[in-house]
Amino acid sequence: MSDSDSPGRRAVVWSRLFVEILLVIGVALVVYFGYVRERGPRHLKLALVTWTQDPFWQPLLRGAQDYADKSNVDLTIVQSTPEVDVQTQHIKDLLNSGIDGIAVSPNDANAQHDILLQAANKVPLVTFDTDAPDSNRKRFVGIDNYAAGRICAGELTEVMPDGGPVLISVGSVTMQHGRQRRQGVIDELLGRGFDRDREADAVDAVLKGPKFTVVATATDGGVPSKAVDAIAAALRAHPETKGIVGLFSYSASAAIDAIKQVGRNPNDFKIVSFDASDETQAALEAGAIHASIVQDSYRCGYETMEVLANEARGVARGPAELSPILYVGIDVLTTKNLALLRSSGAVDTPSGASSTQPSSP
């Protein structure tokens, strides 16, 4: 028997062949997992910053967290307060924490211009609910606040067909959403054309139209308790007021409390509002409010996080994503559709309230 046929020689050959096969398999696995197999999304640390701690944010925060949970995102949620300095410090702290992107509802875009610009130059910045278009933010996610203001005013004209004196309650007109909602209301009530870029009317002006007169705008800085006092003061100064438009989540319930504070009956006023707080829904069911404009807050939160994550990961935008603004939808909440919107999840059902749509007679 030759040496080449010896058992030892054959063992060496098979060992070498086995090693070569393992090397080939190893290279194939590296190529597959490194270049062929579809990779999951890159892990990100993102943050979302509100400007108040109002319960209004809860559906939006759920939407943001739901996106984060399924998209390899560690989400830090900061519910700030209406003070500019407080929210600004929160943004600074996040920038120093190694965050990959920030979504913020800015308290005052003008006063916070420098910190927002600093954030946008360091990480992708997305605004939501209220915008800061001069901040170099990547996109804004929210409703068309000007159009929503006009829709809100349209609801008031249904219950005040003959017009009359109207009071507007808004947390802030330095914030884009408060300013645009108010202007939309004014333009609709005064019969003006649709113009998102119209210069805002002075807050202290009495504005007269063919049928309606805006007698005052009560501001409160985003503090519900201050809203009651501001509305009460405006009602004392303008006892002729017949209609009230509340533009923030707490404005309608604050208006009802203010009416009672000045010794009047809420039934003597026609009230329309924004959002769907528990108090607003209760007032709607009681007939104290005619209608409320409700934004799709869950979608706003979900889309905000998706947009921010895509920007942080460098995902190319498609043709439908080139706009710097992503609008989400709204509903007009009334007693007729309240149960339906609760059952569909479009608005949160208050504890103890029914979400069942009543059957048709």
C-alpha positions as CSV (number, residue, x, y, z in Angstrom):
1,M,0.0,0.0,0.0
2,S,1.4,3.4,-1.0
3,D,1.9,6.3,1.4
4,S,-0.9,8.2,-0.3
5,D,-3.3,5.5,0.5
6,S,-2.3,5.2,4.2
7,P,-5.0,5.9,6.8
8,G,-3.0,8.8,8.2
9,R,-2.7,10.5,4.9
10,R,-6.4,10.1,4.2
11,A,-7.2,11.6,7.6
12,V,-5.1,14.7,6.9
13,V,-6.8,15.2,3.5
14,W,-10.3,14.9,5.1
15,S,-9.3,17.2,7.9
16,R,-8.1,19.8,5.4
17,L,-11.3,19.4,3.4
18,F,-13.4,19.8,6.5
19,V,-11.6,23.0,7.4
20,E,-12.0,24.4,3.9
21,I,-15.7,23.6,4.0
22,L,-16.0,25.4,7.3
23,L,-14.2,28.4,5.9
24,V,-16.5,28.5,2.9
25,I,-19.6,28.3,5.1
26,G,-18.2,31.0,7.4
27,V,-17.5,33.3,4.5
28,A,-21.0,32.6,3.1
29,L,-22.5,33.4,6.5
30,V,-20.6,36.7,6.7
31,V,-21.7,37.7,3.2
32,Y,-25.3,36.7,3.9
33,F,-25.7,38.4,7.3
34,G,-23.5,41.4,6.3
35,Y,-24.8,42.1,2.8
36,V,-27.6,39.9,1.7
37,R,-30.1,39.5,4.6
38,E,-32.4,42.4,5.2
39,R,-31.2,44.2,8.3
40,G,-33.5,45.6,11.0
41,P,-33.6,49.3,11.5
42,R,-30.6,50.9,13.2
43,H,-31.1,51.4,16.9
44,L,-31.9,55.0,17.9
45,K,-32.2,57.2,21.0
46,L,-34.9,59.7,20.3
47,A,-36.7,62.3,22.4
48,L,-40.1,63.9,22.3
49,V,-40.7,67.2,24.3
50,T,-44.2,68.7,25.0
51,W,-44.7,72.2,26.3
52,T,-47.2,71.3,29.0
53,Q,-48.2,68.4,31.1
54,D,-51.9,68.6,30.1
55,P,-53.8,65.3,29.7
56,F,-54.3,66.3,26.1
57,W,-51.0,64.8,25.2
58,Q,-51.8,61.2,26.2
59,P,-53.1,59.9,22.9
60,L,-50.2,61.6,21.1
61,L,-47.7,60.0,23.5
62,R,-49.3,56.6,23.0
63,G,-48.8,57.0,19.2
64,A,-45.2,58.0,19.6
65,Q,-44.5,55.1,22.0
66,D,-46.2,52.6,19.7
67,Y,-44.0,53.5,16.8
68,A,-40.9,53.4,19.0
69,D,-41.7,50.0,20.4
70,K,-41.8,48.4,17.0
71,S,-39.0,50.3,15.4
72,N,-35.9,49.7,17.6
73,V,-36.2,53.2,19.2
74,D,-35.5,54.1,22.8
75,L,-37.9,57.0,23.3
76,T,-37.4,59.6,26.0
77,I,-40.6,61.6,26.7
78,V,-40.3,64.9,28.4
79,Q,-43.5,66.6,29.4
80,S,-42.3,70.1,30.0
81,T,-44.1,73.2,31.4
82,P,-45.3,76.5,29.8
83,E,-42.2,78.4,30.9
84,V,-39.8,79.0,28.0
85,D,-36.7,78.6,30.2
86,V,-37.8,75.3,31.5
87,Q,-38.4,73.7,28.1
88,T,-35.2,75.3,26.7
89,Q,-33.2,73.6,29.5
90,H,-34.9,70.3,28.7
91,I,-33.7,70.6,25.1
92,K,-30.2,71.5,26.2
93,D,-30.1,68.5,28.5
94,L,-31.2,66.2,25.8
95,L,-28.6,67.5,23.4
96,N,-25.9,66.7,26.0
97,S,-27.2,63.2,26.5
98,G,-26.2,61.8,23.1
99,I,-29.6,61.8,21.6
100,D,-30.0,60.9,17.9
101,G,-33.0,63.2,17.2
102,I,-35.5,65.5,19.0
103,A,-39.2,66.2,18.4
104,V,-40.5,69.2,20.1
105,S,-43.7,71.3,20.5
106,P,-42.0,74.6,21.0
107,N,-43.2,76.9,23.8
108,D,-42.2,80.1,21.9
109,A,-40.5,79.7,18.6
110,N,-39.2,83.3,18.5
111,A,-37.8,83.3,22.0
112,Q,-36.3,79.8,21.5
113,H,-34.9,80.5,18.1
114,D,-31.3,80.0,19.1
115,I,-31.7,76.7,21.0
116,L,-33.9,75.3,18.3
117,L,-31.3,76.2,15.7
118,Q,-28.6,74.7,17.8
119,A,-30.6,71.5,18.1
120,A,-31.3,71.4,14.4
121,N,-27.6,71.8,13.6
122,K,-26.7,68.9,15.9
123,V,-29.4,66.3,15.3
124,P,-32.5,66.0,13.2
125,L,-35.3,68.2,14.6
126,V,-39.0,67.7,14.0
127,T,-41.8,70.0,15.4
128,F,-45.3,68.8,16.2
129,D,-48.6,70.3,17.2
130,T,-47.1,73.8,16.9
131,D,-44.4,74.8,14.5
132,A,-41.2,76.7,14.3
133,P,-40.6,77.1,10.6
134,D,-37.5,79.3,11.0
135,S,-35.7,76.8,13.1
136,N,-34.3,74.6,10.3
137,R,-36.5,71.8,11.5
138,K,-36.8,68.9,9.1
139,R,-40.6,68.7,9.1
140,F,-43.7,69.8,11.1
141,V,-46.4,67.2,12.0
142,G,-49.8,68.5,13.0
143,I,-53.1,69.9,11.8
144,D,-53.7,72.8,9.5
145,N,-54.4,75.1,12.4
146,Y,-55.6,78.0,10.3
147,A,-58.1,75.8,8.5
148,A,-59.1,74.2,11.8
149,G,-59.8,77.7,13.2
150,R,-62.1,78.5,10.3
151,I,-64.0,75.2,10.8
152,C,-64.4,76.0,14.4
153,A,-65.8,79.4,13.6
154,G,-68.1,77.7,11.1
155,E,-69.6,75.6,13.9
156,L,-70.3,78.8,15.8
157,T,-72.1,80.4,12.9
158,E,-74.5,77.4,12.9
159,V,-75.7,78.2,16.4
160,M,-75.4,82.0,16.0
161,P,-76.9,82.5,12.5
162,D,-77.7,86.1,13.2
163,G,-74.1,86.8,14.4
164,G,-73.3,88.8,17.5
165,P,-70.4,89.6,19.9
166,V,-67.8,86.9,20.3
167,L,-65.0,86.3,22.8
168,I,-61.9,84.2,21.9
169,S,-59.9,82.3,24.5
170,V,-56.4,81.1,23.6
171,G,-53.4,80.0,25.6
172,S,-50.9,81.9,23.5
173,V,-50.7,83.9,20.3
174,T,-46.9,83.7,20.2
175,M,-47.3,80.0,19.5
176,Q,-47.9,79.2,15.9
177,H,-51.0,77.0,16.5
178,G,-52.7,79.5,18.8
179,R,-52.0,82.4,16.5
180,Q,-53.2,80.5,13.4
181,R,-56.3,79.1,15.0
182,R,-57.3,82.5,16.2
183,Q,-56.7,84.1,12.8
184,G,-58.7,81.4,11.1
185,V,-61.6,82.0,13.5
186,I,-61.5,85.8,13.0
187,D,-61.3,85.5,9.2
188,E,-64.2,83.1,9.0
189,L,-66.4,85.2,11.4
190,L,-65.6,88.4,9.5
191,G,-66.2,86.9,6.1
192,R,-62.7,87.2,4.8
193,G,-61.1,85.0,2.2
194,F,-58.9,82.0,3.0
195,D,-55.3,83.2,3.6
196,R,-52.9,81.3,5.9
197,D,-50.3,84.1,5.5
198,R,-52.6,87.0,6.5
199,E,-50.9,89.2,9.2
200,A,-52.4,88.4,12.6
201,D,-54.9,90.9,13.9
202,A,-53.9,92.7,17.1
203,V,-54.8,90.9,20.3
204,D,-56.3,93.9,21.9
205,A,-58.4,95.0,18.8
206,V,-62.2,94.9,18.6
207,L,-62.8,93.4,15.2
208,K,-66.1,94.0,13.4
209,G,-67.6,92.2,10.5
210,P,-71.0,92.1,8.7
211,K,-72.6,89.9,11.4
212,F,-70.0,89.1,14.0
213,T,-67.8,91.3,16.3
214,V,-64.8,89.8,18.1
215,V,-64.9,91.9,21.2
216,A,-61.8,90.5,22.9
217,T,-59.1,87.8,23.0
218,A,-58.4,86.4,26.4
219,T,-54.9,84.8,26.7
220,D,-53.6,82.8,29.6
221,G,-50.1,81.5,28.8
222,G,-51.2,77.9,28.7
223,V,-52.3,77.9,32.4
224,P,-55.9,76.6,32.8
225,S,-56.5,78.5,36.1
226,K,-55.4,81.7,34.5
227,A,-57.7,81.0,31.6
228,V,-60.7,81.2,34.0
229,D,-59.7,84.6,35.3
230,A,-58.8,86.0,31.9
231,I,-62.2,84.9,30.4
232,A,-64.1,86.2,33.5
233,A,-62.3,89.6,33.2
234,A,-63.2,89.8,29.5
235,L,-66.8,88.9,30.2
236,R,-67.0,91.7,32.8
237,A,-65.6,94.1,30.3
238,H,-67.9,92.9,27.5
239,P,-71.2,91.7,29.1
240,E,-72.8,91.8,25.7
241,T,-70.8,88.7,24.6
242,K,-73.0,85.9,23.2
243,G,-70.4,83.4,21.8
244,I,-67.1,82.0,23.1
245,V,-64.5,80.2,21.0
246,G,-62.0,78.2,23.1
247,L,-58.8,77.3,21.1
248,F,-56.9,75.1,23.6
249,S,-57.8,71.8,25.2
250,Y,-58.9,73.4,28.5
251,S,-60.5,76.6,27.1
252,A,-64.1,75.4,26.9
253,S,-64.2,74.1,30.5
254,A,-62.4,77.3,31.6
255,A,-65.1,79.4,29.8
256,I,-67.9,77.6,31.6
257,D,-66.2,78.2,35.0
258,A,-65.6,81.8,34.1
259,I,-69.2,82.3,33.1
260,K,-70.3,80.9,36.5
261,Q,-67.7,83.1,38.2
262,V,-69.3,86.3,36.9
263,G,-72.7,85.1,37.9
264,R,-74.0,84.2,34.4
265,N,-75.7,81.1,33.1
266,P,-73.7,79.0,30.6
267,N,-76.9,78.3,28.7
268,D,-76.9,82.0,27.7
269,F,-73.7,81.5,25.6
270,K,-72.9,79.5,22.5
271,I,-69.5,77.8,23.0
272,V,-67.3,76.0,20.5
273,S,-63.9,74.6,21.4
274,F,-60.9,72.5,20.5
275,D,-59.8,69.0,21.6
276,A,-61.6,66.3,23.7
277,S,-60.7,66.6,27.3
278,D,-62.9,64.7,29.8
279,E,-64.3,68.1,30.8
280,T,-65.0,69.1,27.3
281,Q,-66.8,65.8,26.5
282,A,-68.9,66.1,29.7
283,A,-69.9,69.7,28.7
284,L,-70.7,68.5,25.2
285,E,-73.0,65.8,26.6
286,A,-74.6,68.3,28.9
287,G,-75.3,70.7,26.0
288,A,-73.1,73.4,27.3
289,I,-70.8,73.2,24.2
290,H,-72.0,73.0,20.7
291,A,-69.0,71.3,19.1
292,S,-65.2,70.8,19.5
293,I,-62.5,70.4,16.9
294,V,-60.5,67.3,17.5
295,Q,-57.2,66.5,15.9
296,D,-55.9,63.0,15.3
297,S,-53.5,63.1,18.2
298,Y,-52.5,59.4,18.1
299,R,-51.5,59.7,14.5
300,C,-49.7,62.9,15.1
301,G,-47.5,61.2,17.7
302,Y,-46.9,58.1,15.5
303,E,-46.1,60.1,12.4
304,T,-43.8,62.4,14.4
305,M,-41.7,59.6,15.5
306,E,-41.7,57.9,12.1
307,V,-40.6,61.1,10.4
308,L,-37.9,61.7,13.1
309,A,-36.6,58.1,12.9
310,N,-36.4,58.2,9.1
311,E,-34.5,61.5,9.3
312,A,-32.0,60.1,11.9
313,R,-31.5,57.0,9.8
314,G,-31.0,58.9,6.6
315,V,-34.0,57.3,4.8
316,A,-34.6,59.0,1.5
317,R,-38.0,60.7,1.3
318,G,-40.5,59.6,-1.3
319,P,-42.3,62.1,-3.6
320,A,-45.2,62.4,-1.2
321,E,-42.8,63.3,1.7
322,L,-41.0,66.3,0.2
323,S,-43.2,68.9,1.8
324,P,-41.9,70.3,5.0
325,I,-45.3,69.9,6.6
326,L,-47.2,66.7,7.3
327,Y,-50.9,67.4,8.1
328,V,-52.9,65.0,10.1
329,G,-56.7,64.9,10.1
330,I,-59.4,66.4,12.3
331,D,-62.9,65.6,13.4
332,V,-65.7,67.8,14.5
333,L,-66.9,66.4,17.8
334,T,-70.7,66.8,18.4
335,T,-73.3,65.0,20.5
336,K,-74.3,63.2,17.3
337,N,-70.9,61.5,16.8
338,L,-69.4,61.5,20.3
339,A,-70.2,57.8,21.0
340,L,-69.0,56.8,17.5
341,L,-65.7,58.6,17.9
342,R,-65.2,57.0,21.3
343,S,-65.9,53.5,20.1
344,S,-63.6,54.0,17.1
345,G,-60.8,55.2,19.4
346,A,-60.6,58.6,17.7
347,V,-61.2,60.2,21.2
348,D,-60.4,58.7,24.6
349,T,-63.5,57.6,26.5
350,P,-63.6,59.3,30.0
351,S,-63.7,56.9,32.9
352,G,-67.3,55.8,33.6
353,A,-68.6,57.1,30.2
354,S,-70.1,54.9,27.6
355,S,-68.2,54.3,24.3
356,T,-71.2,52.4,22.7
357,Q,-72.8,54.1,19.8
358,P,-76.5,54.3,20.4
359,S,-78.8,52.5,18.0
360,S,-80.7,54.4,15.5
361,P,-84.4,54.9,16.3
